Amino acid sequence: MVGRPLPSSRDEDMYRVNLATHPDLDSIQPWLGARTYHFHERCWQLALRVLGPRIKEEPDLGLFLLSLRRGGRLHRIIAARFEEAAPLMLEYREWFRAVRKRQGRSLRQLRKSPQDYRSYVCSMVQLVHGRARLPDLPAAVVYGEDDPWNNIDVRDLIDEAVRRRQQQQRESASRREGGGRCRQRRSTSPSPTMLVRMPMDLQMLVVDHLHEPRDILALGLAFRWRLPETYWRARFPKHLVFEYAALHAVELDWEYLCLGAEKLIATQKLWRREWVLGCLEEVRLAFEELWGQRGQHRDGDGDYIM
């Protein structure tokens, strides 16, 4: 429900499947010996990003599923209102069946396309949200269509940052070639840098206290401050714009990219991603807690008690 499959795997490898097999599978009943858990690829990548590689150390992922139930914000919201929401879901069950029948697709077929299934489930959540007044569901989650893994605004921002750096490099090369023939006249007016001469570390401290991109740009224009690339790399919101990991060797305008990312956050362009990562962080805390107590949550057959 969170994301879409990669374009190259839309018709095949639709789900990330983790299969745990019993060492003596042939001698026991199949429904007791093997279990599979279906995850959309990008949902799984988001979970791995927040929970870390330890999640793969649990062979049947039972502890992870238990963490989803105990640490999931959305699960708690729906569970808290289940008595109020359940009659509505039953009331409109036939209506949703009619919708699927009109589309000529069963619920199982809808699940094969994360995008279609998400739209279907969002319509259900929207109905319950409007009638049952479920709390703490941001509008971007209920009504939005943004993909938290593959955000178009972030991609466009990165592309523009790369284009700007290439343009800067071309202009710099052009100035070097024509430097001997064309000299700019020096201005006799006092330069702002003569009025405000701050060490670089103090400039960084000042900019650290500014949170509006337009204020930072105005300050740099007024005082002609030019902070180094290392500052913008350190300031970049890596926790939310995780595309940073793939940009370490890319030539781009880091000041533009950093301020643009902060603007996306300020204008709520990344609401869905922020909300999903927040939910997964709660799951991570529950997972870490249960990991140290994992022996206490199994029944006599070794299964996790949900």
Backbone as CSV, one residue per row, in Angstrom:
resi,resn,N_x,N_y,N_z,CA_x,CA_y,CA_z,C_x,C_y,C_z
1,MET,0.824,-1.205,0.000,0.000,0.000,0.000,0.857,1.253,0.000
2,VAL,2.089,1.128,0.444,2.936,2.312,0.557,3.501,2.718,-0.785
3,GLY,4.011,1.773,-1.566,4.719,2.158,-2.776,4.317,1.361,-3.990
4,ARG,5.007,1.609,-5.074,4.757,0.918,-6.330,5.959,0.037,-6.659
5,PRO,5.753,-1.002,-7.485,6.911,-1.797,-7.899,7.769,-1.019,-8.880
6,LEU,9.000,-1.421,-8.992,9.881,-0.789,-9.962,9.350,-1.045,-11.370
7,PRO,9.534,-0.095,-12.307,8.987,-0.268,-13.659,9.426,-1.553,-14.329
8,SER,10.672,-1.970,-14.102,11.178,-3.160,-14.772,10.561,-4.440,-14.227
9,SER,9.902,-4.370,-13.083,9.354,-5.584,-12.492,7.851,-5.469,-12.280
10,ARG,7.188,-4.678,-13.102,5.744,-4.476,-12.897,4.953,-5.740,-13.210
11,ASP,5.398,-6.494,-14.211,4.659,-7.687,-14.608,5.225,-8.962,-13.999
12,GLU,6.418,-8.872,-13.420,7.004,-10.048,-12.798,7.727,-9.608,-11.531
13,ASP,7.935,-10.541,-10.645,8.548,-10.225,-9.354,7.779,-9.109,-8.664
14,MET,6.446,-9.264,-8.611,5.610,-8.187,-8.096,5.797,-7.994,-6.607
15,TYR,6.110,-9.059,-5.896,6.249,-8.962,-4.457,7.638,-9.431,-4.026
16,ARG,8.072,-8.861,-2.947,9.266,-9.372,-2.288,8.810,-10.526,-1.394
17,VAL,9.246,-11.732,-1.693,8.762,-12.899,-0.973,9.887,-13.442,-0.104
18,ASN,9.585,-13.685,1.158,10.535,-14.310,2.070,9.943,-15.641,2.518
19,LEU,10.610,-16.707,2.180,10.097,-18.041,2.441,10.979,-18.723,3.480
20,ALA,10.361,-19.127,4.569,11.083,-19.884,5.587,10.626,-21.333,5.509
21,THR,11.533,-22.244,5.313,11.168,-23.651,5.154,11.641,-24.457,6.354
22,HIS,10.851,-25.414,6.697,11.214,-26.331,7.768,12.303,-27.262,7.249
23,PRO,13.304,-27.623,8.081,14.382,-28.499,7.582,13.873,-29.857,7.114
24,ASP,12.726,-30.293,7.649,12.161,-31.574,7.236,10.774,-31.336,6.653
25,LEU,10.730,-30.488,5.621,9.454,-30.016,5.089,8.594,-31.144,4.541
26,ASP,9.219,-32.168,3.942,8.450,-33.229,3.303,7.699,-34.094,4.310
27,SER,8.123,-34.063,5.566,7.526,-34.966,6.548,6.417,-34.320,7.356
28,ILE,6.103,-33.053,7.086,5.080,-32.367,7.865,4.057,-31.752,6.926
29,GLN,2.975,-31.274,7.490,1.935,-30.669,6.681,2.446,-29.369,6.064
30,PRO,2.131,-29.098,4.799,2.680,-27.910,4.129,2.282,-26.611,4.799
31,TRP,1.042,-26.541,5.363,0.644,-25.277,5.967,1.345,-25.026,7.304
32,LEU,2.019,-26.053,7.833,2.778,-25.867,9.068,4.262,-25.673,8.799
33,GLY,4.735,-26.057,7.631,6.171,-26.056,7.393,6.712,-24.878,6.637
34,ALA,5.902,-24.197,5.856,6.423,-23.098,5.040,5.486,-21.909,5.135
35,ARG,6.072,-20.738,5.219,5.271,-19.516,5.289,5.882,-18.480,4.363
36,THR,5.049,-17.727,3.736,5.534,-16.637,2.890,4.897,-15.338,3.340
37,TYR,5.646,-14.256,3.191,5.145,-12.932,3.521,5.348,-12.040,2.305
38,HIS,4.293,-11.443,1.842,4.341,-10.614,0.643,4.544,-9.156,1.036
39,PHE,5.558,-8.546,0.426,5.789,-7.119,0.612,5.988,-6.494,-0.760
40,HIS,5.416,-5.339,-0.976,5.775,-4.579,-2.166,7.241,-4.191,-2.045
41,GLU,7.935,-4.201,-3.158,9.385,-4.008,-3.129,9.774,-2.713,-2.427
42,ARG,9.092,-1.630,-2.724,9.485,-0.348,-2.130,9.078,-0.266,-0.663
43,CYS,7.993,-0.942,-0.293,7.652,-1.020,1.134,8.772,-1.732,1.886
44,TRP,9.275,-2.799,1.279,10.346,-3.567,1.916,11.620,-2.740,2.007
45,GLN,11.936,-1.988,0.973,13.131,-1.150,1.001,13.020,-0.070,2.072
46,LEU,11.845,0.512,2.230,11.652,1.505,3.287,11.817,0.863,4.658
47,ALA,11.264,-0.328,4.829,11.390,-1.019,6.116,12.844,-1.342,6.417
48,LEU,13.576,-1.837,5.422,14.994,-2.131,5.624,15.777,-0.875,5.965
49,ARG,15.414,0.226,5.357,16.137,1.471,5.586,15.998,1.930,7.032
50,VAL,14.820,1.764,7.600,14.581,2.238,8.968,14.971,1.182,9.994
51,LEU,14.601,-0.073,9.767,14.847,-1.112,10.749,16.260,-1.670,10.681
52,GLY,16.918,-1.534,9.531,18.268,-2.045,9.410,18.290,-3.513,9.020
53,PRO,19.489,-4.076,8.849,19.608,-5.457,8.363,19.158,-6.509,9.365
54,ARG,18.954,-6.115,10.633,18.587,-7.117,11.636,17.255,-7.778,11.316
55,ILE,16.394,-7.077,10.605,15.087,-7.654,10.282,15.236,-8.942,9.482
56,LYS,16.301,-9.045,8.681,16.494,-10.235,7.858,17.072,-11.394,8.660
57,GLU,17.495,-11.138,9.900,18.029,-12.206,10.727,16.925,-13.074,11.321
58,GLU,15.696,-12.573,11.310,14.567,-13.340,11.847,14.016,-14.216,10.728
59,PRO,14.195,-15.558,10.817,13.919,-16.409,9.653,12.485,-16.369,9.148
60,ASP,11.474,-16.317,10.038,10.105,-16.336,9.534,9.434,-14.969,9.619
61,LEU,10.179,-13.932,9.987,9.675,-12.561,10.049,8.496,-12.406,11.004
62,GLY,8.293,-13.389,11.870,7.190,-13.286,12.811,7.358,-12.130,13.772
63,LEU,8.592,-11.885,14.195,8.838,-10.779,15.118,8.569,-9.441,14.445
64,PHE,8.863,-9.359,13.162,8.593,-8.126,12.423,7.090,-7.870,12.332
65,LEU,6.313,-8.917,12.048,4.863,-8.757,11.978,4.290,-8.367,13.331
66,LEU,4.844,-8.941,14.393,4.394,-8.568,15.733,4.731,-7.111,16.020
67,SER,5.884,-6.650,15.536,6.267,-5.247,15.721,5.332,-4.320,14.963
68,LEU,4.896,-4.740,13.785,3.952,-3.925,13.022,2.654,-3.719,13.800
69,ARG,2.209,-4.777,14.475,0.956,-4.674,15.226,1.121,-3.820,16.477
70,ARG,2.278,-3.914,17.113,2.463,-3.218,18.389,3.046,-1.820,18.231
71,GLY,3.740,-1.573,17.146,4.391,-0.280,16.994,3.858,0.573,15.872
72,GLY,2.862,0.066,15.124,2.371,0.816,13.976,1.351,1.865,14.370
73,ARG,1.610,3.107,14.040,0.691,4.196,14.368,-0.658,4.005,13.681
74,LEU,-0.618,3.670,12.400,-1.869,3.485,11.664,-2.664,2.316,12.221
75,HIS,-1.957,1.242,12.609,-2.652,0.086,13.175,-3.358,0.471,14.469
76,ARG,-2.697,1.262,15.309,-3.311,1.676,16.572,-4.513,2.583,16.326
77,ILE,-4.405,3.461,15.318,-5.512,4.371,15.019,-6.749,3.591,14.599
78,ILE,-6.545,2.656,13.673,-7.688,1.889,13.181,-8.225,0.961,14.266
79,ALA,-7.314,0.364,15.064,-7.764,-0.523,16.132,-8.565,0.236,17.176
80,ALA,-8.150,1.477,17.469,-8.852,2.267,18.480,-10.262,2.605,18.048
81,ARG,-10.482,2.699,16.726,-11.800,3.065,16.212,-12.496,1.894,15.517
82,PHE,-12.028,0.690,15.796,-12.545,-0.449,15.042,-14.047,-0.630,15.265
83,GLU,-14.494,-0.483,16.520,-15.909,-0.688,16.805,-16.775,0.309,16.048
84,GLU,-16.240,1.523,15.849,-17.002,2.538,15.131,-16.898,2.355,13.628
85,ALA,-15.714,1.888,13.173,-15.484,1.791,11.734,-16.048,0.503,11.143
86,ALA,-16.044,-0.581,11.923,-16.447,-1.876,11.383,-17.858,-1.870,10.806
87,PRO,-18.869,-1.306,11.492,-20.215,-1.283,10.882,-20.255,-0.555,9.549
88,LEU,-19.447,0.510,9.428,-19.421,1.241,8.161,-18.824,0.385,7.057
89,MET,-17.757,-0.364,7.397,-17.129,-1.205,6.390,-18.099,-2.308,5.947
90,LEU,-18.860,-2.853,6.907,-19.848,-3.868,6.549,-20.981,-3.265,5.733
91,GLU,-21.358,-2.040,6.093,-22.439,-1.363,5.382,-22.095,-1.143,3.919
92,TYR,-20.826,-0.825,3.650,-20.423,-0.509,2.284,-19.698,-1.672,1.606
93,ARG,-19.738,-2.843,2.249,-19.026,-3.974,1.671,-19.568,-4.328,0.291
94,GLU,-20.902,-4.347,0.169,-21.498,-4.675,-1.121,-21.173,-3.617,-2.169
95,TRP,-21.066,-2.361,-1.715,-20.732,-1.291,-2.661,-19.326,-1.487,-3.214
96,PHE,-18.374,-1.841,-2.346,-17.010,-2.066,-2.809,-16.935,-3.291,-3.714
97,ARG,-17.735,-4.293,-3.423,-17.774,-5.457,-4.304,-18.288,-5.067,-5.681
98,ALA,-19.283,-4.187,-5.709,-19.817,-3.732,-6.989,-18.770,-2.946,-7.766
99,VAL,-17.969,-2.159,-7.046,-16.900,-1.402,-7.706,-15.904,-2.352,-8.341
100,ARG,-15.503,-3.381,-7.612,-14.542,-4.339,-8.152,-15.142,-5.109,-9.327
101,LYS,-16.432,-5.444,-9.222,-17.082,-6.176,-10.303,-17.159,-5.323,-11.556
102,ARG,-17.449,-4.023,-11.386,-17.511,-3.125,-12.536,-16.139,-3.005,-13.199
103,GLN,-15.089,-3.041,-12.391,-13.738,-2.992,-12.943,-13.310,-4.326,-13.538
104,GLY,-14.092,-5.376,-13.242,-13.747,-6.691,-13.751,-12.514,-7.274,-13.098
105,ARG,-12.267,-6.892,-11.834,-11.054,-7.351,-11.155,-11.416,-7.769,-9.735
106,SER,-10.866,-8.879,-9.327,-11.074,-9.337,-7.965,-10.109,-8.616,-7.031
107,LEU,-10.330,-8.793,-5.728,-9.433,-8.169,-4.754,-8.023,-8.722,-4.892
108,ARG,-7.909,-10.009,-5.211,-6.590,-10.604,-5.405,-5.883,-9.983,-6.607
109,GLN,-6.619,-9.702,-7.664,-6.017,-9.051,-8.831,-5.596,-7.623,-8.514
110,LEU,-6.415,-6.931,-7.710,-6.047,-5.567,-7.326,-4.744,-5.553,-6.547
111,ARG,-4.524,-6.558,-5.721,-3.319,-6.598,-4.899,-2.061,-6.796,-5.730
112,LYS,-2.201,-7.291,-6.944,-1.028,-7.472,-7.791,-0.478,-6.151,-8.299
113,SER,-1.273,-5.115,-8.262,-0.817,-3.782,-8.657,-0.871,-2.887,-7.427
114,PRO,0.261,-2.605,-6.791,0.243,-1.782,-5.579,-0.430,-0.435,-5.778
115,GLN,-0.286,0.149,-6.971,-0.897,1.456,-7.208,-2.424,1.344,-7.198
116,ASP,-2.977,0.338,-7.896,-4.426,0.166,-7.934,-4.965,-0.234,-6.563
117,TYR,-4.232,-1.120,-5.890,-4.692,-1.560,-4.573,-4.664,-0.409,-3.578
118,ARG,-3.635,0.434,-3.686,-3.553,1.579,-2.781,-4.726,2.530,-3.014
119,SER,-5.073,2.777,-4.283,-6.209,3.651,-4.578,-7.501,3.066,-4.021
120,TYR,-7.635,1.750,-4.146,-8.830,1.083,-3.626,-8.914,1.216,-2.106
121,VAL,-7.789,0.947,-1.417,-7.787,1.027,0.045,-7.947,2.470,0.505
122,CYS,-7.316,3.417,-0.219,-7.459,4.828,0.155,-8.915,5.272,0.074
123,SER,-9.656,4.741,-0.889,-11.070,5.102,-0.973,-11.830,4.577,0.236
124,MET,-11.430,3.409,0.736,-12.056,2.873,1.937,-11.689,3.706,3.158
125,VAL,-10.408,4.046,3.279,-9.968,4.856,4.415,-10.615,6.228,4.367
126,GLN,-10.744,6.776,3.156,-11.388,8.085,3.013,-12.833,8.019,3.491
127,LEU,-13.515,6.943,3.162,-14.895,6.774,3.605,-14.976,6.716,5.124
128,VAL,-14.119,5.879,5.719,-14.134,5.739,7.174,-13.681,7.028,7.837
129,HIS,-12.696,7.697,7.219,-12.201,8.954,7.790,-13.304,10.003,7.802
130,GLY,-14.123,10.018,6.769,-15.176,11.017,6.705,-16.351,10.712,7.611
131,ARG,-16.643,9.410,7.796,-17.814,9.048,8.588,-17.457,8.768,10.047
132,ALA,-16.276,8.171,10.281,-15.924,7.756,11.638,-14.946,8.702,12.317
133,ARG,-14.460,9.711,11.582,-13.566,10.726,12.139,-12.333,10.095,12.782
134,LEU,-11.608,9.288,12.014,-10.375,8.706,12.538,-9.359,9.810,12.799
135,PRO,-8.672,9.810,13.940,-7.737,10.888,14.272,-6.361,10.661,13.669
136,ASP,-5.578,11.712,13.630,-4.142,11.655,13.329,-3.818,11.140,11.940
137,LEU,-4.749,11.207,11.011,-4.456,10.819,9.638,-4.268,12.078,8.813
138,PRO,-3.032,12.448,8.459,-2.839,13.657,7.661,-3.491,13.524,6.300
139,ALA,-3.918,14.659,5.767,-4.630,14.647,4.487,-3.784,14.051,3.383
140,ALA,-2.463,14.253,3.442,-1.589,13.730,2.392,-1.592,12.215,2.369
141,VAL,-1.852,11.584,3.521,-1.883,10.128,3.573,-3.216,9.601,3.074
142,VAL,-4.299,10.279,3.439,-5.627,9.792,3.078,-5.956,10.081,1.625
143,TYR,-5.669,11.301,1.190,-6.106,11.722,-0.133,-4.976,11.775,-1.159
144,GLY,-3.738,11.816,-0.715,-2.628,12.049,-1.630,-2.317,10.845,-2.489
145,GLU,-1.570,11.091,-3.553,-1.149,10.033,-4.453,0.368,9.989,-4.577
146,ASP,1.081,10.683,-3.687,2.534,10.704,-3.770,3.100,9.357,-3.364
147,ASP,4.146,8.952,-4.050,4.855,7.732,-3.714,5.950,8.099,-2.723
148,PRO,5.933,7.566,-1.499,6.947,7.968,-0.523,8.344,7.523,-0.889
149,TRP,8.466,6.513,-1.746,9.799,6.041,-2.121,10.332,6.812,-3.320
150,ASN,9.510,7.001,-4.316,9.946,7.622,-5.565,9.199,8.941,-5.731
151,ASN,9.708,10.001,-5.098,9.036,11.295,-5.099,9.461,12.103,-6.322
152,ILE,8.497,12.536,-7.116,8.792,13.262,-8.354,9.457,14.597,-8.061
153,ASP,9.005,15.289,-7.021,9.577,16.593,-6.696,11.048,16.478,-6.327
154,VAL,11.411,15.425,-5.611,12.815,15.219,-5.245,13.643,14.927,-6.486
155,ARG,13.123,14.097,-7.377,13.854,13.789,-8.613,14.083,15.044,-9.439
156,ASP,13.048,15.861,-9.585,13.188,17.099,-10.357,14.196,18.039,-9.705
157,LEU,14.204,18.085,-8.379,15.145,18.945,-7.661,16.583,18.503,-7.909
158,ILE,16.832,17.209,-7.862,18.182,16.691,-8.109,18.609,16.976,-9.544
159,ASP,17.720,16.757,-10.494,18.050,17.026,-11.898,18.401,18.497,-12.110
160,GLU,17.658,19.388,-11.480,17.932,20.815,-11.624,19.252,21.188,-10.958
161,ALA,19.570,20.567,-9.815,20.845,20.839,-9.149,22.021,20.395,-10.014
162,VAL,21.878,19.272,-10.699,22.931,18.809,-11.614,23.067,19.769,-12.792
163,ARG,21.938,20.194,-13.346,21.974,21.116,-14.484,22.627,22.437,-14.098
164,ARG,22.330,22.954,-12.911,22.909,24.219,-12.466,24.419,24.100,-12.288
165,ARG,24.896,22.982,-11.753,26.340,22.807,-11.603,27.030,22.740,-12.964
166,GLN,26.426,22.057,-13.909,27.008,22.000,-15.251,27.069,23.384,-15.877
167,GLN,26.021,24.173,-15.672,26.016,25.541,-16.186,27.088,26.383,-15.506
168,GLN,27.262,26.226,-14.201,28.300,26.955,-13.480,29.688,26.593,-14.004
169,GLN,29.904,25.324,-14.281,31.201,24.894,-14.800,31.466,25.472,-16.185
170,ARG,30.444,25.526,-17.024,30.621,26.113,-18.356,30.931,27.605,-18.255
171,GLU,30.223,28.311,-17.378,30.473,29.741,-17.216,31.859,29.998,-16.646
172,SER,32.298,29.162,-15.726,33.635,29.317,-15.155,34.711,29.093,-16.207
173,ALA,34.524,28.080,-17.055,35.493,27.820,-18.121,35.513,28.961,-19.126
174,SER,34.357,29.534,-19.414,34.291,30.658,-20.347,35.007,31.882,-19.791
175,ARG,34.876,32.127,-18.494,35.564,33.271,-17.887,37.067,33.080,-17.904
176,ARG,37.523,31.853,-17.690,38.967,31.607,-17.712,39.543,31.827,-19.107
177,GLU,38.806,31.413,-20.132,39.291,31.584,-21.501,39.340,33.046,-21.910
178,GLY,38.371,33.843,-21.481,38.330,35.244,-21.884,38.852,36.196,-20.840
179,GLY,39.541,35.675,-19.835,40.012,36.537,-18.757,41.019,37.566,-19.202
180,GLY,41.864,37.262,-20.188,42.894,38.208,-20.619,42.367,39.303,-21.511
181,ARG,41.172,39.104,-22.112,40.660,40.090,-23.053,39.582,40.980,-22.451
182,CYS,38.916,40.464,-21.413,37.792,41.223,-20.859,37.945,41.301,-19.355
183,ARG,38.181,42.490,-18.849,38.315,42.696,-17.416,37.180,43.571,-16.916
184,GLN,36.627,43.144,-15.795,35.558,43.930,-15.218,36.146,45.109,-14.453
185,ARG,35.447,46.237,-14.543,35.880,47.413,-13.796,35.549,47.233,-12.321
186,ARG,36.470,47.620,-11.486,36.229,47.529,-10.060,35.305,48.641,-9.607
187,SER,34.378,48.265,-8.754,33.458,49.260,-8.226,34.138,50.037,-7.109
188,THR,33.900,51.344,-7.103,34.478,52.182,-6.050,33.604,52.209,-4.804
189,SER,32.370,51.665,-4.902,31.492,51.636,-3.735,31.979,50.576,-2.757
190,PRO,31.748,50.831,-1.482,32.220,49.867,-0.489,31.536,48.520,-0.654
191,SER,32.303,47.452,-0.587,31.759,46.105,-0.733,31.153,45.646,0.584
192,PRO,30.038,44.922,0.539,29.471,44.399,1.785,30.453,43.540,2.560
193,THR,31.373,42.858,1.829,32.340,42.036,2.536,33.334,42.879,3.316
194,MET,33.478,44.154,2.960,34.334,45.047,3.736,33.620,45.484,5.007
195,LEU,32.299,45.485,4.984,31.523,45.889,6.153,31.335,44.725,7.121
196,VAL,31.164,43.542,6.603,30.965,42.369,7.451,32.012,41.324,7.076
197,ARG,33.078,41.284,7.842,34.146,40.307,7.612,34.110,39.297,8.757
198,MET,33.428,38.231,8.538,33.296,37.195,9.561,34.098,35.966,9.164
199,PRO,34.694,35.295,10.138,35.307,33.997,9.835,34.252,33.014,9.333
200,MET,34.708,32.044,8.570,33.773,31.104,7.959,32.949,30.352,8.991
201,ASP,33.560,29.974,10.123,32.803,29.223,11.120,31.684,30.059,11.723
202,LEU,31.896,31.376,11.860,30.838,32.247,12.363,29.729,32.424,11.326
203,GLN,30.115,32.486,10.068,29.095,32.557,9.023,28.189,31.318,9.069
204,MET,28.797,30.159,9.272,28.013,28.927,9.340,27.067,28.940,10.532
205,LEU,27.541,29.463,11.674,26.688,29.533,12.854,25.489,30.441,12.611
206,VAL,25.720,31.544,11.908,24.617,32.458,11.603,23.590,31.772,10.705
207,VAL,24.069,31.119,9.658,23.159,30.463,8.711,22.439,29.287,9.376
208,ASP,23.089,28.654,10.356,22.440,27.551,11.069,21.138,27.983,11.733
209,HIS,21.053,29.248,12.121,19.871,29.745,12.825,18.794,30.264,11.870
210,LEU,19.048,30.163,10.575,18.052,30.568,9.583,17.403,29.317,9.001
211,HIS,16.096,29.311,8.941,15.380,28.126,8.481,14.576,28.368,7.208
212,GLU,14.436,29.609,6.812,13.726,29.915,5.574,14.732,30.036,4.431
213,PRO,14.590,29.262,3.365,15.537,29.353,2.245,15.671,30.758,1.686
214,ARG,14.586,31.506,1.621,14.664,32.860,1.069,15.491,33.774,1.959
215,ASP,15.451,33.567,3.295,16.273,34.366,4.201,17.754,34.057,4.006
216,ILE,18.068,32.789,3.800,19.464,32.401,3.586,19.983,32.981,2.276
217,LEU,19.169,32.913,1.229,19.578,33.476,-0.058,19.758,34.987,0.037
218,ALA,18.862,35.665,0.758,18.972,37.119,0.907,20.229,37.494,1.681
219,LEU,20.551,36.724,2.710,21.761,36.997,3.492,23.014,36.813,2.645
220,GLY,23.061,35.722,1.887,24.224,35.494,1.035,24.383,36.546,-0.035
221,LEU,23.260,37.038,-0.563,23.318,38.078,-1.585,23.761,39.411,-0.989
222,ALA,23.283,39.724,0.209,23.612,41.010,0.827,25.073,41.077,1.254
223,PHE,25.577,40.012,1.849,26.940,40.020,2.388,27.938,39.279,1.503
224,ARG,27.458,38.730,0.397,28.311,37.987,-0.539,29.023,36.826,0.156
225,TRP,28.268,36.156,1.001,28.814,34.968,1.649,28.677,33.776,0.706
226,ARG,29.685,32.962,0.694,29.676,31.749,-0.123,30.159,30.597,0.749
227,LEU,29.224,29.855,1.317,29.595,28.762,2.206,30.076,27.561,1.396
228,PRO,30.990,26.777,1.965,31.557,25.647,1.211,30.549,24.521,1.016
229,GLU,30.882,23.664,0.078,30.001,22.532,-0.232,29.834,21.611,0.959
230,THR,30.887,21.464,1.791,30.807,20.580,2.954,29.706,21.017,3.921
231,TYR,29.474,22.321,4.011,28.419,22.798,4.907,27.053,22.339,4.419
232,TRP,26.800,22.496,3.125,25.490,22.136,2.589,25.285,20.627,2.618
233,ARG,26.351,19.853,2.439,26.230,18.399,2.560,25.838,18.006,3.985
234,ALA,26.462,18.682,4.965,26.158,18.371,6.364,24.751,18.820,6.747
235,ARG,24.298,19.910,6.169,22.976,20.451,6.504,21.847,19.699,5.801
236,PHE,22.147,19.023,4.727,21.137,18.365,3.909,20.300,17.403,4.758
237,PRO,18.969,17.430,4.648,18.097,16.565,5.468,18.128,15.110,5.017
238,LYS,19.199,14.413,5.360,19.392,13.035,4.901,18.340,12.082,5.469
239,HIS,17.827,12.388,6.662,16.879,11.478,7.297,15.590,11.348,6.505
240,LEU,15.266,12.382,5.742,14.010,12.383,4.993,14.245,12.249,3.495
241,VAL,15.254,12.922,2.986,15.595,12.821,1.563,16.737,11.817,1.452
242,PHE,16.396,10.533,1.503,17.423,9.495,1.567,18.086,9.241,0.221
243,GLU,17.691,9.960,-0.821,18.406,9.863,-2.101,19.841,10.359,-1.979
244,TYR,20.151,10.995,-0.853,21.498,11.521,-0.608,22.563,10.442,-0.776
245,ALA,22.252,9.214,-0.379,23.244,8.141,-0.416,23.765,7.879,-1.825
246,ALA,22.966,8.170,-2.844,23.375,7.909,-4.228,24.012,9.123,-4.884
247,LEU,24.225,10.210,-4.133,24.702,11.457,-4.724,26.122,11.811,-4.317
248,HIS,26.809,10.920,-3.593,28.120,11.290,-3.053,29.145,11.569,-4.148
249,ALA,28.980,10.961,-5.321,29.943,11.165,-6.401,29.369,11.980,-7.554
250,VAL,28.205,12.589,-7.357,27.543,13.341,-8.424,27.908,14.812,-8.312
251,GLU,28.264,15.422,-9.436,28.563,16.851,-9.474,27.251,17.628,-9.540
252,LEU,26.954,18.376,-8.490,25.715,19.158,-8.462,25.871,20.357,-7.546
253,ASP,24.909,21.248,-7.624,24.898,22.459,-6.806,24.291,22.103,-5.450
254,TRP,25.146,21.884,-4.456,24.674,21.415,-3.161,23.898,22.488,-2.403
255,GLU,24.245,23.737,-2.589,23.481,24.795,-1.931,22.044,24.804,-2.457
256,TYR,21.904,24.735,-3.767,20.567,24.719,-4.364,19.799,23.477,-3.926
257,LEU,20.474,22.324,-3.901,19.813,21.077,-3.536,19.359,21.098,-2.081
258,CYS,20.215,21.569,-1.184,19.881,21.597,0.239,18.711,22.533,0.514
259,LEU,18.798,23.755,-0.005,17.722,24.716,0.225,16.427,24.267,-0.451
260,GLY,16.554,23.633,-1.614,15.362,23.123,-2.287,14.695,22.008,-1.500
261,ALA,15.508,21.125,-0.894,14.943,20.050,-0.077,14.242,20.613,1.156
262,GLU,14.841,21.623,1.778,14.198,22.247,2.937,12.888,22.926,2.539
263,LYS,12.861,23.467,1.338,11.622,24.091,0.864,10.540,23.046,0.629
264,LEU,10.919,21.881,0.094,9.942,20.808,-0.102,9.343,20.372,1.230
265,ILE,10.191,20.298,2.250,9.700,19.906,3.572,8.774,20.976,4.134
266,ALA,9.159,22.245,3.963,8.356,23.347,4.503,7.006,23.459,3.804
267,THR,6.962,23.125,2.520,5.709,23.231,1.759,4.928,21.919,1.746
268,GLN,5.320,20.965,2.599,4.591,19.716,2.802,4.568,18.831,1.561
269,LYS,5.582,18.972,0.700,5.672,18.104,-0.470,6.110,16.689,-0.086
270,LEU,6.656,16.541,1.109,7.142,15.240,1.560,6.349,14.740,2.763
271,TRP,5.118,15.180,2.883,4.278,14.756,4.011,4.138,13.246,4.077
272,ARG,3.812,12.641,2.953,3.571,11.195,2.960,4.832,10.451,3.378
273,ARG,5.965,10.832,2.819,7.211,10.153,3.177,7.522,10.356,4.661
274,GLU,7.346,11.571,5.157,7.634,11.852,6.564,6.715,11.040,7.475
275,TRP,5.448,10.924,7.084,4.501,10.177,7.907,4.826,8.689,7.899
276,VAL,5.146,8.143,6.725,5.462,6.720,6.625,6.730,6.398,7.394
277,LEU,7.773,7.214,7.250,9.013,6.974,7.974,8.800,7.112,9.477
278,GLY,7.918,8.026,9.885,7.604,8.139,11.304,6.938,6.879,11.837
279,CYS,6.020,6.314,11.053,5.384,5.055,11.452,6.411,3.932,11.547
280,LEU,7.317,3.869,10.576,8.334,2.822,10.591,9.307,3.001,11.747
281,GLU,9.555,4.236,12.146,10.417,4.463,13.304,9.772,3.905,14.568
282,GLU,8.459,4.045,14.695,7.760,3.440,15.827,7.850,1.917,15.762
283,VAL,7.748,1.380,14.554,7.895,-0.067,14.394,9.302,-0.502,14.783
284,ARG,10.301,0.303,14.424,11.689,-0.036,14.770,11.877,-0.095,16.285
285,LEU,11.312,0.874,16.994,11.437,0.876,18.452,10.776,-0.361,19.055
286,ALA,9.604,-0.721,18.523,8.936,-1.930,19.007,9.742,-3.173,18.655
287,PHE,10.345,-3.179,17.466,11.144,-4.321,17.029,12.367,-4.498,17.918
288,GLU,13.048,-3.390,18.240,14.226,-3.468,19.102,13.850,-3.972,20.491
289,GLU,12.708,-3.525,20.987,12.269,-3.974,22.314,11.926,-5.456,22.306
290,LEU,11.209,-5.888,21.269,10.811,-7.288,21.192,11.993,-8.200,20.879
291,TRP,13.007,-7.654,20.212,14.174,-8.470,19.857,14.852,-9.000,21.115
292,GLY,14.939,-8.159,22.144,15.566,-8.606,23.388,14.685,-9.526,24.208
293,GLN,13.398,-9.612,23.859,12.468,-10.451,24.607,11.830,-11.498,23.703
294,ARG,12.491,-11.811,22.581,11.821,-12.620,21.566,11.437,-14.003,22.071
295,GLY,12.150,-14.532,23.067,11.784,-15.842,23.585,10.494,-15.841,24.368
296,GLN,10.042,-14.669,24.816,8.844,-14.574,25.646,7.565,-14.485,24.822
297,HIS,7.681,-14.350,23.504,6.500,-14.109,22.670,6.171,-15.286,21.757
298,ARG,6.709,-16.472,22.072,6.406,-17.658,21.275,5.516,-18.607,22.076
299,ASP,4.657,-19.317,21.355,3.829,-20.316,22.015,4.570,-21.645,22.064
300,GLY,3.863,-22.701,22.439,4.514,-23.995,22.572,5.041,-24.556,21.274
301,ASP,4.478,-24.130,20.142,4.930,-24.616,18.837,6.017,-23.753,18.230
302,GLY,6.441,-22.721,18.952,7.481,-21.849,18.422,6.967,-20.707,17.590
303,ASP,5.635,-20.570,17.473,5.066,-19.475,16.695,4.937,-18.236,17.565
304,TYR,4.998,-17.079,16.910,4.839,-15.831,17.645,3.376,-15.608,17.989
305,ILE,3.145,-15.122,19.196,1.796,-14.845,19.669,1.413,-13.456,19.211
306,MET,0.472,-13.359,18.308,0.024,-12.071,17.792,-1.073,-11.524,18.689
